[in-house]
Amino acid sequence: MNIAMLSYHTCPLATLGGKDTGGMNVYVAELTRHLGQMGIHVDVFTRSQDEHVPHVVHSLGYGNRVVHIPAGPEVPLPKPQLAEYIPCFAEEVERFAREKEIHYDLIHSHYWMSGIAAETLKQKWNVPVLQMFHTLGIMKNQIAQSPEEMEGNYRISGEKQVMAAADKIIAATPAEKEQLEKLYRVDSARIVTIPPGVETARFYPINADEAKEAIELTCKKRMLLFVGRIEPLKGLQNLIRALATIREQGHCTRDCYCLVVIGGEPDSSPENMSAEMRKVKKLCSDLGMDDLVLFLGKRAQETLPYYYSAADMLIMPSYYESFGMVALEAMACGTPVIASQVGGLPYLVQDGKTGFVVPGGDPNALVEPLNRLMNDEALREKMGSEAAEYARKYSWDLIAEQITHVYKDLLKSSQ
């Protein structure tokens, strides 16, 4: 079986924590690796963003490739501009297949832009399309806090076009399935719910002292962790406000904890720094939290198990998460999670068992669970153990097998 995996706007090999890198990158890379283990050939097509990177990279094992397709300038572009080059991308993917004399049995596309390209290729190749969105424009607009955060109509209409053309859509959670049905009027028969997975051979509990030594991290006695893009919907400002409240209450001092933030580019020059990073750093300064917050910037995926294992807890104060792969990775490393009650997080974090689930968007809602975990070592250890056990149910071996069943069903129905 040959699969054309489309990840148009972001490369699965990109370092995590950047503006457009996160759970989707991990999803595409890990799924491709595990499909390779099962004897399924996958070519991942992504738009080339650097002319100095080889166009074909054999880095996902088992002969599976990442193919960087030139489509427009080979530099990072804003998403509205990216949409202009989707037709060129589809044309070049078709050219690659023709020149390599390879027939793809099925297209698996990720995010709506890839879905637009998939629609074109579907017509040319006469093969079925499996689509996954990862995030939805209407949902992002519902939690946007400023006009700048609103998704344009081009995205909403593009998503609807892709939903109409796809043969099957994967939803990560029952919540996403319901959003597809109610907000986009997608027929439930065309949706299958399969969660993302976690690579349990990489993400597993490591002794905290050994983990800190491996990443050469000197932190306070208790390490709190945030991992994600530095953008408003991730809610980092709320976490910092909650910690400022805790310090004001005198429950914990700077000598017993620090917050490590992985993501973004904190060392960029002021003119190149993102607006949200500037706001977060200013908030730290205004609240007197500079000595408690350590900004590490982007980190490679293979180093994350050490950070998760070194941390006493992971906090995801998001306003929106379609699933929350960071939470799953942390849980697999035996780290309890405090997460907002949004999107897929309540389906993943078992409140009171593997962590705590709190109302999203409210800094005060974070204070009590933070205090409980920071001051109760036995509770942290119990929740961490439960989290690691629960995460094993999401092993990529099991998830990839579910997805191959969908592939086979699609191929059978298309014959």
Sequence and secondary structure as in RCSB ss.txt:
>XXXX:A:sequence
MNIAMLSYHTCPLATLGGKDTGGMNVYVAELTRHLGQMGIHVDVFTRSQDEHVPHVVHSLGYGNRVVHIPAGPEV
PLPKPQLAEYIPCFAEEVERFAREKEIHYDLIHSHYWMSGIAAETLKQKWNVPVLQMFHTLGIMKNQIAQSPEEM
EGNYRISGEKQVMAAADKIIAATPAEKEQLEKLYRVDSARIVTIPPGVETARFYPINADEAKEAIELTCKKRMLL
FVGRIEPLKGLQNLIRALATIREQGHCTRDCYCLVVIGGEPDSSPENMSAEMRKVKKLCSDLGMDDLVLFLGKRA
QETLPYYYSAADMLIMPSYYESFGMVALEAMACGTPVIASQVGGLPYLVQDGKTGFVVPGGDPNALVEPLNRLMN
DEALREKMGSEAAEYARKYSWDLIAEQITHVYKDLLKSSQ
>XXXX:A:secstr
 EEEEE TTS TTS BTSTT SHHHHHHHHHHHHHHHTT EEEEEEE   TTS SEE  SSTT EEEEE  SSSS
   HHHHGGGHHHHHHHHHHHHHHHT   SEEEEEHHHHHHHHHHHHHHHT  EEEE SS HHHHHHH  SGGG 
  HHHHHHHHHHHHH SEEEESSHHHHHHHHHHH   GGGEEE    B TTTS    HHHHHHHTT    SEEEE
EES  SGGG HHHHHHHHHHHHHTTS  TTSEEEEEESS TTS TTTS HHHHHHHHHHHHTT TTTEEEEE B 
GGGHHHHHHH SEEEE  S  SS HHHHHHHHTT  EEEESSTTHHHHS BTTTEEEE TT HHHHHHHHHHHHH
 HHHHHHHHHHHHHHHGGGBHHHHHHHHHHHHHHHHHHH 
